[in-house]
Amino acid sequence: MVIVAGHVVVDPGQRDAYVADCAGVVEQARRAAGCLDFCIGPDLLDAGRVNIFERWESQAAVEAFRGDGPGDAQGAALLAASVAEYDVAGVRPLT
């Protein structure tokens, strides 16, 4: 399993529009083979931060979906980013 997690920073005045523009990507990802979860959402405390969480069955599934990354408009809106991929060896349910 692969987890992609982190955040991006956008202009606080543009954050809601940025998140709304990501809806199509979220819908597409959730339909993709190997996608277990995919979420892009506004941070509750930081007006410019957008949190990212993805969970995939495999690295191959991530790569098949990823393509070239964010579109030009989304990429241009980013002021900073801290996102990483994590290879997961084991899972322990909390519920």
Secondary structure, DSSP 8 states (H G I E B T S, - for coil): -EEEEEEEE--GGGHHHHHHHTHHHHHHHHHSTTEEEEEEEE-SS-TTEEEEEEEES-HHHHHHHHTT-S-HHHHHH-SEEEEEEEE--------
